Amino acid sequence: MGVVHHAVYPIYFEQARVDWLRIMGMHYQRMEDSGVMLPLNKLTIDYKKPAKFGDILMVKTGLYQLPSATITFDYEIRNQYEELLTLGQTVLVFVKQSTGRPMRCPDEIMNLIENAIPKD
């Protein structure tokens, strides 16, 4: 078919999210080592135009709002011609590893996010 299979897009979102968190100073391994898990709760994908094999794809990742017990990311995938191909959103839940129960966003993570947001 010459197009990227629809099942690949969540992988693009995951990699972009992991990179975004790493750039902010949050590493998944360090989070898990501190007893915090961040499983996916919801995934939304709006396919606008197919990506083709050989396209150079750029995934823009942004935070929808400051986290609470959940953290929501928005995504845009564009090709090398800046054409909008896909919009997406993921909702992840902060979970305390020892209990398996939801928890509020840890202060360390909230501080990193708040410090990265431009002040007016």
Secondary structure by P-SEA (a helix, b strand, c coil): cccccccaaaaaaaaaaaaaaaaacccaaaaaaacbbbbbcbbbbbbccccccccbbbbbbbbccccccbbbbbbbbbcccccccccbbbbbbbccccccccccccaaaaaaaaaacccc
